[in-house]
Amino acid sequence: MTQQNAAMAEESTAASKALSQESTKLARLTAQFKIGAAEAGPGRDDTGRAA
């Protein structure tokens, strides 16, 4: 049981590191986008807008 717990902890640590790296990558990618302040305001409604 102890070996199983150790293996699960190791897998969890690896998954956590991978998720952290992915979130950092996503943050870098999304930082490249520029949006206007008027477009980014709360409550913006795109319904009825032509595609």
N, C-alpha and C positions, 0 to 999 in steps of 0.2 A: 504494500500500500504506500509506503514511503517513497519508493521509486516512482510509482505512478504519480504521486503528488508532485515530486520534483520534475518529472517530465511535463506535467500540465503547467507548472509554474514557468518552466523554460519556454514552452510554446506560447504562453500568455505574454511573456516578456518580448519574445520575437514579434508577435503580432502587434504589440503596443509600439514597438520601435518602427515597424513598417507603417503603421497608421500615422505615427508622428511625421515620418518622412513624406508620406503622401499628402498630409495636410499642409506641410510646409511648401511642397511643390504646388499644390492648388492655390495657396495664398499668393505665391509668386506669380502664377499665371493670371489670377484674377486681378492682381494689382496693375496689370497692364491695361485694363479697360478703364476708359474715362467716360463718365456720364455727367450730364448737366445736372446742376442742383435742382432745377425745376422738375426734371424727369425723375429724380430720385426721391422726391418728397413722399411723406407718408400718405397713404390713402389714394395713391395713384390708381386710376381705373382705366384699364385698356379695353373694356367691353365695348362693343360697337365699333371698334376701330377696324378699318379695312386691312386685310393682310396683304 
